[in-house]
Amino acid sequence: MHRWRHGHRDDHRARLIRRLCILALAVACEAPAEISTPAQANPNAPPASWPLGRAVGHIGREVAPQAVNVLTLDGDLVQRATLWQVPGDGAARAIAASPDALELIDIDRRRVAWRARCGGPVVGVTANVIVCAAEAATRALHLDGSPAWQIAEPFVAMTGDRVVTDAGARGVALHDSATGGELAAVVLPAGMPAHSVVAACDRDVYAVGSDDKLARIAGKLVWSTLLAPGGAPVLPGDVDPCAGSSVLAIAGGSLVAVARDTGKIAGRIDGVRGVWPSRAGDARVEVATGWGVIRIARELPPNELPGRPPGEVLALPALGASIASHGDRRLVRATPSTAVLLDARGIRAFVPLAEATAAIGDDAIVAAASRETDAELRLFALPSPWRRSLRLPAHSSGIALAAELRDLPASTALEGSAGVALAGTGSASVDATALDPIEPAIYAASGGLVARFDLAARAWTWSFAGACPPGARVQLAVSRSIVACGTRDGGVAATTRDGAHAWRSSAPADSLDAVADVVVAHTGDRVRVLDASDGHLLGTVATAHAAALDIAGMALVITAEDDRVVARLPRAYMLPAWSIEARGVVRAIAASGDGAIVELEGGDAYRIDARTAAIAALPDVGLAWRALGDLVAGSTAGGPVPPNPMPVPPRPLVPEKYKPVDLEAAPAIATPWPPPPPMAASWQLALFELAGGVRARDDYALAPPIALAERRGASPIVVEYGARPRRMLVLDAVRGDPLRRIELPPDAPDDTAFSTVVDGRPVTGTILADPLRVVTF
């Protein structure tokens, strides 16, 4: 609970809340005024920075990353880019490569220098050229964007200044990356194709055969060594063969040093998360493990003192993989959403960084998300130097408690022809579903069509073809005023509650919320709040995590911004109703009744009441959280599931009378019993009250993948699980008792089950396709 340090703050807080409520009501009664967007130098400017408000409490017990200022990049940026740091001294530069084009970014000058096409994806960047892999050729560009060279041979691998191409009958060819000139042709051993080459050094190549052994080939096979017991894949980029007397390779989570001349394993470090060149400027490497970071020679010598870790233990927490390197700086993954910037002295900065790739400048960092998302390139200034110790969360999976393994009822097959079908449709899929928040109805999107099914009348009331924009990842959301359907590429289209077209917006939607009189579209690191009446933009917030709530007809958007969780009023110019400090990194936010569930990366989770900002800590760590109406559900792997039926132990052998003549044929005196096969883990589901109290906790023998269905009111919980044919388990929402189990048809779409209350009685069901139909059970 928040403790006021001065008595008069209670009155101040009450006055502030009254002012916000009056402002929200006044704005709700009249059309909101448009806020003019300030002129920007280019379209890549970050969205407006909304005020965060004064924190009235805090959640978490970790260390939050530093707040960063997002900067503007001059020039149009490529979309869905991957970033490559340009090595070498001088100005810090990065290559942003997309499937269609690439461009060079001058990081500290905050500008795009040029854009060009290379004919294929970028596969490597040196201090002189950018190498691309075309369909049947390998090309390179100078760092000014002009063509450098082209080879009419497919790309195979690249290490430093050596480019390997497939030379056909000649084996593989080694080229100098600066000029493209061929240095040597290497014939590979029989049965080793060109794509098995993973690295090159001078005129030698290193390949991985079908036996998973790393081989050095210098005109002939020099040696072949198995790096990990049982074999583990060695990928391009995981082999560093050109420095010192050892070849370093990562295999099966272990860093292995192999003597270059003999192929013998010189050293090994297990449990490796990342490796990067030493910041001390010597020939050593720095290795990140699960317990810390060490600096060690490339031969990976063991420590002479028993029980001591090898190498020099550095004053750093347990870190992850290297993201980018420039000079003596290393950008290293800390958690899935953060990174640390290291320099020669230690930690220079601890920054929020969920993007997949990034590049370092002297004063800024540019980052790009994975190609699966539409998040734009983000350039931000380095914060002030980090001056304190850094403690990172260590929880990676849920902590299961002892619970009863519940017996499951017998399965009942769901008839494929059952249900109420929508006339005139033969769609072969169900793209999305959503329950109505105020009436007993469910909506389905299928092939651009949106249809409404009245659960009380058990009839389809309307359908509207073209209600969903074209595109992948269809999202459907329903509020008291609108039915919204969105896709990543097609934007958002809205339909009235009686099935008429309302409006269309170009705002992309990886996920979609519709509450009260607003529609909230999430994509990448942007949340766009749209007016439900006409689709115009009310505000954009730079965040990857947000949830929208309907508080007695008033919309409230809960966002994670910097080190805060903020409740914003879309109808009051996005003003904060309250703000709570997050001591950690927010991993997810989900709506839960009149509040929101906030998960932190360390595994802690909290439910915040949207009306009062009261905080309730959920008493579990690392669970997968889900709001289920008036409940909060947390799930993780549970205890072992014994086989059914249990195996019958073998009968003990009765020894016969000892016969000396049988001594030579007798078996060994001690024959150990074979270990029993490992048992599969169950699925543990914990149910909590909204205030955090535990209602039930049970284990269930369910096979993944497992999904919880959407739920409204005091209805049962429906769990969909298993590979095809999928099954549904219906659970009592009070005690977690299994009620019934349904087996779906083999062609049933995934994750279309629902649970709600109709005329005071619970109703569970699912939506099937071809034709589109609703089945209740």
NORQUI-V616550 format. One record per residue. N is the residue number from 0. SS is DSSP state (H for helix, E for strand, C for the rest). PSI is psi in whole degrees, 0 to 359 (999 if undefined). OMEGA is omega in whole degrees, -180 to 180 (* if undefined). Layout:
BEGIN
N/SS/PSI/OMEGA
N/SS/PSI/OMEGA
END
This chain:
BEGIN
0/C/150/-180
1/C/134/178
2/C/121/179
3/C/131/180
4/C/343/179
5/C/139/-175
6/C/329/-176
7/C/352/-177
8/H/334/176
9/H/314/178
10/H/320/180
11/H/319/-180
12/H/318/-180
13/H/317/179
14/H/320/180
15/H/317/-180
16/H/318/179
17/H/319/-180
18/H/318/180
19/H/318/-180
20/H/316/179
21/H/318/179
22/H/317/-180
23/H/318/180
24/H/320/-180
25/H/319/-179
26/H/325/-179
27/H/339/-176
28/C/350/180
29/C/162/-178
30/C/130/-179
31/C/145/178
32/C/145/176
33/C/136/174
34/C/119/-178
35/C/133/180
36/C/128/179
37/C/149/-179
38/C/136/180
39/C/154/180
40/C/337/-179
41/C/169/-177
42/C/357/-178
43/C/12/179
44/C/145/178
45/C/160/178
46/C/167/-179
47/C/143/179
48/C/107/-178
49/C/149/178
50/C/141/-179
51/C/337/-178
52/C/172/-179
53/C/134/-179
54/E/133/179
55/E/9/179
56/E/184/179
57/E/156/174
58/E/158/174
59/C/161/180
60/C/31/-178
61/C/195/178
62/C/124/180
63/C/146/175
64/C/164/-180
65/E/146/174
66/C/138/-178
67/C/151/177
68/C/120/178
69/E/134/-176
70/E/168/-180
71/C/138/175
72/C/128/177
73/E/124/179
74/C/156/177
75/C/138/-176
76/C/147/173
77/C/152/-179
78/C/152/178
79/C/56/-173
80/C/157/168
81/E/135/-176
82/E/139/175
83/E/128/176
84/E/132/175
85/C/119/-178
86/C/171/176
87/C/172/180
88/C/176/179
89/C/197/-177
90/C/143/179
91/C/124/-178
92/E/158/179
93/E/149/173
94/E/122/174
95/E/111/-174
96/E/128/176
97/C/173/177
98/C/338/-175
99/C/330/-174
100/C/173/174
101/E/157/179
102/E/157/179
103/E/129/-179
104/E/123/171
105/E/104/-166
106/C/308/-174
107/C/337/174
108/C/353/174
109/C/49/-179
110/E/155/172
111/E/119/-175
112/E/316/-180
113/E/164/175
114/E/141/-179
115/E/173/174
116/C/146/-176
117/C/353/178
118/C/4/-180
119/C/175/-179
120/E/148/175
121/E/133/-179
122/E/352/179
123/E/150/179
124/E/130/175
125/C/184/178
126/C/353/-177
127/C/324/-172
128/E/166/172
129/E/123/-175
130/E/134/-179
131/E/149/179
132/E/106/175
133/C/183/-175
134/C/316/-180
135/C/25/-178
136/C/166/176
137/E/127/-176
138/E/163/177
139/E/147/175
140/E/147/169
141/E/168/-180
142/C/2/169
143/C/7/178
144/C/355/-180
145/C/153/179
146/E/139/179
147/E/306/179
148/E/167/178
149/E/138/179
150/E/130/-177
151/C/49/178
152/C/142/-179
153/C/146/178
154/E/143/178
155/E/303/-176
156/E/167/179
157/E/133/176
158/E/115/180
159/C/239/-179
160/C/19/179
161/E/129/178
162/E/130/-179
163/E/130/178
164/E/161/178
165/E/111/-177
166/C/16/176
167/H/236/-178
168/H/339/-180
169/H/356/-178
170/C/237/176
171/E/151/-179
172/E/140/177
173/E/132/-177
174/E/150/172
175/E/127/-174
176/C/333/-177
177/C/321/-175
178/C/340/-174
179/C/359/-179
180/C/142/-179
181/E/131/180
182/E/326/-179
183/E/158/171
184/E/131/-175
185/E/122/176
186/C/126/-178
187/C/153/176
188/C/158/180
189/C/138/180
190/C/4/180
191/C/101/-177
192/C/171/-177
193/H/323/-177
194/H/357/175
195/H/349/179
196/E/130/-178
197/E/346/-178
198/E/165/179
199/E/152/178
200/E/127/-175
201/C/245/178
202/C/20/178
203/E/152/173
204/E/155/179
205/E/129/-174
206/E/160/177
207/E/118/-179
208/C/182/179
209/C/343/177
210/C/9/179
211/C/18/177
212/E/143/174
213/E/127/-176
214/E/140/171
215/E/129/-177
216/E/116/179
217/C/78/-173
218/C/327/176
219/C/173/178
220/E/116/-179
221/E/311/176
222/E/164/178
223/E/124/-171
224/E/135/174
225/E/120/-174
226/C/326/-177
227/C/139/177
228/C/135/-180
229/C/355/180
230/C/134/177
231/C/142/-177
232/C/140/173
233/C/118/-173
234/C/157/173
235/C/136/-175
236/C/346/179
237/C/5/-180
238/E/126/177
239/E/98/-169
240/C/0/-162
241/C/0/-178
242/C/140/177
243/C/195/-177
244/C/2/-177
245/E/149/172
246/E/123/178
247/E/136/179
248/E/147/176
249/E/126/-180
250/E/127/177
251/C/33/-180
252/C/8/179
253/E/143/172
254/E/124/-174
255/E/133/174
256/E/122/-178
257/E/128/178
258/E/126/-175
259/C/324/-175
260/C/321/-172
261/C/338/-176
262/C/5/179
263/C/146/179
264/E/119/-177
265/E/330/-179
266/E/163/-178
267/E/141/172
268/E/122/-178
269/C/162/178
270/C/40/-176
271/E/135/178
272/E/331/-178
273/E/157/179
274/E/138/176
275/E/160/-180
276/E/149/-178
277/C/138/176
278/C/350/179
279/C/355/178
280/C/12/179
281/C/191/-175
282/C/2/-178
283/C/171/176
284/E/159/175
285/E/131/-172
286/E/125/178
287/E/126/178
288/E/182/-179
289/C/346/-179
290/C/353/180
291/C/192/-178
292/E/135/178
293/E/155/173
294/E/126/-169
295/E/155/177
296/C/156/-176
297/C/339/178
298/C/354/179
299/C/55/-178
300/C/144/177
301/C/159/177
302/C/138/-179
303/C/336/178
304/C/124/-179
305/C/143/179
306/C/356/179
307/C/144/177
308/C/153/180
309/C/157/174
310/C/193/-179
311/E/119/-180
312/E/125/-177
313/C/156/-179
314/C/65/-179
315/C/152/175
316/C/178/176
317/C/115/-177
318/C/183/-178
319/C/219/-173
320/C/156/176
321/E/137/180
322/E/316/-178
323/E/160/-179
324/E/137/177
325/E/119/-177
326/C/231/178
327/C/14/-180
328/E/141/178
329/E/126/174
330/E/118/-170
331/E/138/178
332/E/132/176
333/E/304/175
334/E/175/179
335/C/338/-178
336/C/6/-178
337/E/165/176
338/E/158/173
339/E/143/173
340/E/117/-180
341/E/144/167
342/E/191/-175
343/C/337/-178
344/C/337/-177
345/E/224/-178
346/E/118/177
347/E/324/-179
348/E/152/174
349/E/107/-166
350/E/153/171
351/E/126/-177
352/C/93/177
353/C/352/-178
354/C/157/-176
355/C/324/-178
356/E/157/-179
357/E/167/176
358/E/149/-172
359/E/138/168
360/C/183/177
361/C/326/-176
362/C/358/-174
363/E/167/176
364/E/136/174
365/E/137/-175
366/E/150/-180
367/E/136/179
368/C/175/178
369/C/162/-178
370/C/348/179
371/C/347/180
372/C/165/180
373/C/18/178
374/C/139/-178
375/C/165/173
376/C/141/-178
377/E/123/176
378/E/126/179
379/E/150/-179
380/E/148/175
381/C/134/178
382/C/180/178
383/C/154/-176
384/C/141/179
385/C/130/-173
386/C/6/-176
387/C/174/179
388/C/157/-177
389/C/124/177
390/C/119/-177
391/C/148/178
392/C/143/-177
393/C/353/-176
394/C/129/179
395/C/344/-180
396/C/165/-177
397/C/149/177
398/C/112/-179
399/C/139/175
400/C/163/179
401/C/129/-178
402/C/160/180
403/E/136/173
404/E/111/-173
405/C/142/174
406/C/138/-179
407/C/142/177
408/C/165/178
409/C/149/-179
410/E/145/173
411/E/124/-178
412/E/136/176
413/C/124/-178
414/C/132/-178
415/C/334/-179
416/C/4/-177
417/C/165/175
418/C/175/179
419/E/116/-174
420/E/149/174
421/C/123/-177
422/C/139/173
423/C/15/178
424/C/141/177
425/C/33/-177
426/C/139/-178
427/C/5/-178
428/C/161/170
429/C/111/-173
430/C/324/-179
431/E/156/176
432/E/159/177
433/E/137/176
434/E/147/178
435/C/135/-177
436/C/344/-175
437/C/347/-179
438/C/156/178
439/C/81/-178
440/E/158/177
441/E/146/-178
442/E/147/179
443/E/140/175
444/E/134/-176
445/E/112/176
446/C/39/-179
447/C/350/-179
448/E/143/171
449/E/133/-179
450/E/150/-179
451/E/132/178
452/E/122/178
453/E/113/-177
454/C/334/178
455/C/315/180
456/C/350/-177
457/C/54/-179
458/E/150/174
459/E/126/-176
460/E/326/175
461/E/161/173
462/E/147/-176
463/E/107/177
464/E/139/-179
465/C/10/180
466/C/342/177
467/C/133/176
468/C/155/179
469/C/152/179
470/C/171/-179
471/C/166/176
472/C/64/-180
473/C/134/178
474/E/140/-179
475/E/133/179
476/E/143/-176
477/E/134/175
478/C/185/178
479/C/353/-177
480/C/342/-169
481/C/156/169
482/E/117/-175
483/E/137/177
484/E/134/-176
485/E/157/174
486/E/166/-179
487/C/318/-174
488/C/333/-173
489/C/352/-179
490/E/207/-175
491/E/133/174
492/E/138/-177
493/E/142/178
494/E/142/177
495/C/166/-177
496/C/347/175
497/C/12/171
498/C/22/178
499/C/150/179
500/E/136/-180
501/E/301/-179
502/E/172/178
503/E/140/179
504/E/151/178
505/C/2/-179
506/C/122/180
507/C/154/-175
508/C/103/168
509/C/329/171
510/E/163/-168
511/E/138/172
512/E/146/173
513/E/117/-179
514/E/144/177
515/C/244/-177
516/C/29/177
517/E/159/172
518/E/133/-177
519/E/118/-180
520/E/125/179
521/E/136/171
522/E/124/179
523/C/238/-178
524/C/28/180
525/E/141/172
526/E/121/-178
527/E/127/-180
528/E/121/-177
529/E/147/175
530/E/126/-177
531/C/344/-178
532/C/323/-178
533/C/358/176
534/C/4/-179
535/C/155/-173
536/E/125/175
537/E/330/-180
538/E/154/177
539/E/132/-180
540/E/133/179
541/C/92/179
542/C/152/176
543/C/352/-175
544/C/125/180
545/E/158/175
546/E/147/-178
547/E/138/-177
548/E/149/173
549/E/106/-179
550/E/93/-180
551/C/44/178
552/C/356/178
553/E/131/-179
554/E/140/176
555/E/132/-179
556/E/120/179
557/E/123/-176
558/E/158/171
559/E/114/-177
560/E/125/-177
561/C/237/180
562/C/33/-177
563/E/154/164
564/E/119/-169
565/E/135/173
566/E/118/-175
567/E/148/179
568/E/102/-178
569/H/328/-178
570/H/359/177
571/H/47/176
572/C/36/177
573/C/27/178
574/E/147/178
575/E/127/172
576/E/322/172
577/E/164/-178
578/E/135/-178
579/E/132/180
580/E/134/177
581/E/110/178
582/C/77/-176
583/C/193/-179
584/C/124/179
585/E/127/179
586/E/329/-179
587/E/152/173
588/E/133/-180
589/E/142/177
590/E/140/-180
591/E/92/-178
592/C/231/176
593/C/39/180
594/E/192/-178
595/E/144/173
596/E/127/179
597/E/120/179
598/E/140/175
599/E/156/-176
600/C/333/179
601/C/353/178
602/C/346/179
603/C/152/178
604/E/147/-177
605/E/148/169
606/E/126/-177
607/E/125/177
608/E/125/-175
609/C/334/-178
610/C/318/-172
611/C/351/-174
612/C/20/176
613/C/139/-174
614/E/130/175
615/E/118/178
616/E/131/177
617/C/126/-168
618/C/61/174
619/C/164/-176
620/C/130/171
621/C/14/-180
622/C/161/170
623/E/113/-171
624/E/147/179
625/E/132/175
626/E/129/-180
627/E/73/180
628/C/245/-179
629/C/16/180
630/E/162/168
631/E/127/-178
632/E/137/174
633/E/135/-176
634/E/154/176
635/E/180/177
636/E/134/-178
637/E/206/-179
638/E/175/-178
639/E/152/178
640/C/112/180
641/C/154/180
642/C/152/180
643/C/113/4
644/C/161/178
645/C/140/179
646/C/146/179
647/C/124/-179
648/C/146/-179
649/C/149/178
650/C/138/179
651/C/144/180
652/C/133/177
653/C/116/-176
654/C/141/176
655/C/171/178
656/C/135/-176
657/C/130/179
658/C/113/-177
659/H/330/-177
660/H/340/-179
661/H/10/-172
662/C/317/-177
663/C/330/-179
664/C/357/-177
665/C/147/177
666/C/173/177
667/C/149/-176
668/C/316/-178
669/C/108/177
670/C/106/-175
671/C/148/174
672/C/140/177
673/C/143/-180
674/C/146/179
675/C/151/178
676/C/150/180
677/C/145/180
678/C/143/180
679/C/150/179
680/E/145/175
681/E/179/176
682/E/122/-178
683/E/130/178
684/E/123/176
685/E/132/180
686/E/132/-177
687/E/148/169
688/C/164/180
689/C/334/178
690/C/358/177
691/C/353/179
692/C/145/-179
693/E/127/177
694/E/315/-179
695/E/154/175
696/E/122/-176
697/E/157/172
698/E/144/179
699/E/138/-180
700/C/77/-179
701/C/142/180
702/C/142/177
703/C/161/-1
704/C/149/-175
705/E/136/-180
706/E/140/175
707/E/134/-177
708/C/158/176
709/E/141/-174
710/E/138/175
711/C/142/175
712/C/193/-178
713/C/62/-178
714/C/168/178
715/C/170/176
716/E/131/-180
717/E/127/179
718/E/124/176
719/E/133/-171
720/E/167/172
721/C/164/173
722/C/173/-178
723/C/137/-1
724/C/133/-180
725/C/155/177
726/E/158/176
727/E/133/177
728/E/125/180
729/E/126/-175
730/E/145/172
731/C/132/-174
732/C/353/-179
733/C/312/-175
734/C/351/-177
735/C/16/-178
736/C/134/174
737/E/126/-178
738/E/312/179
739/E/163/-178
740/E/131/-175
741/E/134/174
742/E/123/-177
743/C/159/173
744/C/155/-177
745/C/331/-178
746/C/14/-178
747/C/138/177
748/C/157/-178
749/C/150/168
750/C/51/177
751/C/11/-180
752/C/161/179
753/E/164/179
754/E/130/-177
755/E/185/179
756/E/130/-180
757/E/118/-180
758/C/41/176
759/C/1/179
760/E/144/-179
761/E/142/179
762/E/128/174
763/E/153/-179
764/E/188/179
765/E/168/179
766/E/128/179
767/E/168/-176
768/C/168/174
769/C/65/2
770/C/168/178
771/C/124/-176
772/E/152/179
773/E/130/179
774/E/126/176
775/E/152/-178
776/C/999/*
END
